[in-house]
Amino acid sequence: MGVIVPNSFYALNSVGVQSNGDGANISPRAGRQGDLIVGHGHARHYEAAYRSKLFSTGKTVSALSATTIALDATSTPIVGVWNPSTSTVNLAILEAGMVVYPNTLTTPVGPGAFVWASSVGNTAISTGIAPFHRKTLAAAGSQAKGFNPAVALTGITNNLVIFEGAEFSTPGPATFSTTTAEFFGLGGVQIFDGSLIVPPGGVLALLNTTSTTTHSIVCRLLWEEVDV
């Protein structure tokens, strides 16, 4: 014999606007076609920032160098992060941003394509900077270490490996007169939204592929630290 279930059992979602007080038990909202309606209680990353899980690293103005293209311990990533092997969190990468522009207007050398590189199993990196805490506005609180063109990956256990191109355009030459060729600057943001994770022992680095000192960058890498 089957079990008779009251019709009210199926009334899981409520159609229409609700007005509820604090502490009230409510039903999820639905549209008239039964589609679930979901809204953000705050800005998208507010919860992670408020719970002290959101961090970033970067550089205001820094010239590229020969070592921003290296794959070994001499590498000075445009921007990067190391999650120590003793860390208790994964770094869920949310987005990266960069502006690149020539620091000379006569004969700049282009930086080449921008690429993402990674390495795992790193236990002995001795360098790195404290990431920026997106709630307290202090350089403290993160389990990770940040990198930029002023900081090398000294002590990296395993060399970096390029795994994909970065979604940043490469500056190219533009002729503004019959005698002068100049490079123009570019900026952009690559959105990951957690689709890339740096596990404990992992390194993530943004590199350029042509050695140059005639371009400078402003960069940022944003992530959420999620308990393993």
C-alpha positions in Angstrom: 0.0 0.0 0.0 1.4 3.4 -1.0 2.0 6.3 1.3 -0.3 9.2 0.9 1.6 12.5 0.9 -0.3 15.7 1.6 -0.3 18.3 -1.2 1.5 20.7 1.1 4.6 18.5 0.9 5.1 19.7 -2.7 4.8 23.4 -1.9 8.6 23.8 -1.5 8.9 27.0 -3.5 6.8 30.2 -3.2 5.9 32.3 -6.2 5.9 36.1 -5.8 7.7 38.6 -3.6 8.2 37.8 0.0 8.5 40.0 3.0 10.0 38.2 6.0 11.3 39.3 9.4 14.6 38.1 10.9 14.5 34.6 12.2 11.6 33.6 10.0 11.5 30.2 8.2 10.9 30.8 4.5 10.4 28.9 1.3 12.7 29.5 -1.7 11.3 31.8 -4.4 10.2 30.5 -7.8 8.8 32.0 -11.0 5.4 31.2 -12.4 7.0 28.5 -14.6 8.6 26.8 -11.6 12.0 28.3 -12.2 14.1 28.9 -9.1 14.9 32.6 -8.4 18.3 33.2 -6.8 19.6 36.6 -5.8 22.9 37.7 -4.1 22.5 38.9 -0.6 25.6 41.1 -1.0 28.2 41.9 -3.7 29.5 38.7 -5.2 32.8 38.4 -3.2 31.6 40.2 0.0 31.2 37.0 2.0 34.7 35.7 1.2 36.2 39.1 2.0 34.2 39.5 5.2 35.3 36.1 6.4 38.9 37.0 5.8 39.3 34.5 2.9 40.0 37.0 0.1 43.6 38.0 -0.8 45.5 39.6 -3.6 49.1 40.3 -4.7 50.5 42.5 -7.4 52.7 45.4 -8.3 52.0 49.1 -9.0 54.7 49.9 -11.5 57.6 47.5 -12.4 59.7 47.1 -15.5 59.8 43.7 -17.1 63.2 42.0 -17.2 65.0 38.9 -18.7 63.9 36.8 -15.8 60.1 37.4 -16.3 60.4 34.8 -19.0 62.4 32.2 -17.1 61.0 28.8 -15.9 63.4 28.1 -13.1 64.4 29.6 -9.7 65.6 32.8 -11.4 62.1 33.5 -12.6 60.5 36.8 -11.5 56.8 36.3 -12.5 54.8 39.3 -13.7 52.5 38.2 -11.0 52.3 34.9 -9.2 51.6 33.0 -6.0 53.0 30.1 -4.0 50.8 28.0 -1.8 53.2 26.4 0.7 53.2 22.6 1.1 52.2 23.1 4.8 49.2 25.2 3.9 45.7 24.1 5.0 43.9 25.8 2.1 43.5 25.7 -1.6 43.9 29.0 -3.5 40.8 29.4 -5.7 41.9 31.9 -8.3 39.2 34.4 -9.1 40.7 36.9 -11.5 43.9 38.5 -12.8 44.4 42.0 -14.1 47.3 43.7 -15.9 48.3 46.9 -17.7 51.4 46.8 -19.9 52.9 49.8 -21.6 56.2 51.0 -23.1 58.6 52.9 -20.8 60.5 54.2 -23.8 58.9 55.7 -26.9 61.8 55.3 -29.3 62.7 51.6 -29.8 60.7 49.4 -27.4 60.9 45.7 -27.6 57.6 43.9 -27.4 57.0 41.5 -24.4 55.7 38.6 -26.6 52.7 36.5 -25.7 51.6 36.2 -22.1 51.3 32.7 -20.7 50.4 31.0 -17.4 52.9 28.5 -16.0 52.7 26.2 -13.0 54.7 23.9 -10.7 53.7 21.5 -8.0 55.4 19.8 -5.0 57.4 22.9 -3.9 58.6 22.8 -0.3 61.6 25.1 -0.1 60.9 28.5 -1.7 62.6 31.0 0.5 61.2 34.2 -1.0 57.8 35.8 -1.5 55.8 38.7 -0.2 52.8 38.8 2.1 49.6 39.1 0.1 47.1 42.0 0.6 44.2 41.2 2.9 41.0 42.4 1.2 39.2 42.9 4.5 41.8 44.4 6.9 43.8 46.2 4.1 47.0 44.9 5.7 49.7 42.7 4.2 49.0 39.9 6.7 46.7 36.9 7.2 47.3 34.8 4.1 48.9 31.3 4.1 50.3 32.1 0.6 53.3 34.1 -0.7 53.0 36.5 -3.6 55.5 37.2 -6.5 56.1 39.9 -9.0 59.0 41.2 -11.2 60.9 42.3 -8.1 60.8 38.8 -6.4 62.4 35.6 -7.8 61.2 32.0 -7.1 64.3 31.2 -5.2 64.4 27.6 -4.0 61.6 26.3 -6.3 61.7 22.5 -6.2 60.3 21.9 -9.7 60.7 24.2 -12.7 57.6 25.9 -14.1 55.7 24.5 -17.0 53.7 26.6 -19.4 50.1 25.2 -19.6 48.1 27.8 -21.5 48.1 31.3 -22.9 46.9 34.2 -20.8 43.9 36.3 -22.0 45.9 39.5 -22.2 46.7 41.2 -25.5 50.3 41.9 -26.5 51.3 45.5 -27.2 52.4 46.0 -30.8 53.9 48.7 -32.9 52.0 51.6 -34.3 53.4 54.2 -36.7 52.4 57.8 -35.7 54.6 59.5 -38.3 56.8 58.6 -41.2 59.9 58.4 -39.0 58.8 57.1 -35.6 57.3 53.8 -34.6 55.9 53.5 -31.1 54.3 50.7 -29.1 50.9 51.3 -27.4 49.9 50.0 -24.0 47.1 47.6 -23.2 45.1 46.5 -20.2 42.8 43.7 -19.3 41.2 41.3 -16.8 41.1 37.5 -17.0 38.2 35.9 -15.0 38.7 32.5 -13.5 35.9 32.4 -10.9 37.5 29.5 -9.1 38.1 27.4 -12.2 41.8 27.3 -11.4 43.1 26.0 -8.0 46.6 26.3 -6.6 46.9 23.4 -4.1 49.4 23.2 -1.3 52.9 23.1 -2.8 51.7 24.7 -6.0 53.0 27.7 -7.8 51.1 29.8 -10.4 52.9 32.4 -12.5 52.1 34.8 -15.3 55.1 35.2 -17.7 55.9 37.0 -20.9 57.8 35.2 -23.7 60.2 37.7 -25.1 62.9 39.2 -23.0 62.5 43.0 -22.7 63.2 45.8 -20.3 61.4 48.5 -22.3 57.9 47.6 -21.1 56.5 48.2 -17.6 53.4 46.6 -16.0 50.8 47.1 -13.3 49.4 43.8 -12.2 47.0 42.0 -9.7 46.1 38.4 -8.8 43.0 37.8 -6.7 42.0 34.5 -4.9 39.9 33.0 -2.2 41.6 30.7 0.4 39.3 27.7 0.9 39.9 25.1 3.5 41.2 21.8 2.1 
